[in-house]
Amino acid sequence: MIKDSLGNTDLLKLPKTAFLCSRKVPASVVLKCYDWAIEQREQGNCVISGFHSQIEKDVLHYLLKGKQPIILALARGLKEKLEPELLKTLEQGRLLIITPFDKSVKRVSSQTAQTRNQLMTELADQITIGYASLGGQLEKLIKGIEQPIDKIV
């Protein structure tokens, strides 16, 4: 359940692809994730992600260069101050920032990340996994998901 948001809530009505990726990824996966991000950007697809791990941040970098909608799901309360590149995208009406937490949650933990990831998978129409570490939180999460899941590797 979304507790707080900032931006264009109409983006929630669009078909959405959640992008999730473990923090540690093999080098062979990195370029494939970048190619996936560029493809989503070129097709104008709405992507929802936490954009938290380094690879997810890189994917956001590629998406921000486009014109497609983006939903950023936080594993904490809403930020007080946004990065300039996010502000610009927000002003264009193509960004929505959501969180399942109120402003009192200031730090990301494995528990808040798990709650955020669960929210993203519930909102998404399909899910793309950049890479899931064996035995990691992400691998456990995707075992209980009913939506279509694409794995980059």
C-alpha positions, 0 to 999 in steps of 0.5 A: 500500500502506498503511504506517500507519493510525489508527482504524477499519480496517473502513471499508476494507471499505465502498464508497468514493468518492475525492474529489480536487481541484486546488489552484486551482479556478474560483469556479464549482466551489466551491459545486458541491463543497460541494453534493457534500459535503453530498449525500455526508454526507446519503446516508451515503457513505464518502469517502476524500480527502487533504483537503489542498487548500483545497477538500478541507479545506472538503469535510471540514468539511461531512463532519465535521458528519455521521455517515458514515464518512471516510477521510483519506489522508495524503501524509506519515507519521501526525501526532503530534497530531490536530485536535480535530474529527478526534479526536472523529470518530475516537472515534466510530469513523467515521474512518480515517487512512491513509498509504503512508509511515512516520513519518519522512516529515514533509513533503508534497511533490508526489511524496508527494501523487502517491503518496497520490493513487495509493493513494486511487484504488486503494482507491476504488470510484469517483472524484469529481474536483472540478476538475482543472487542465489539465496538472496532476498530477491530470489525469495521474493520472486518465488511467490510472484504470479505476474510474468517474470523476465530474467535478463540472464 
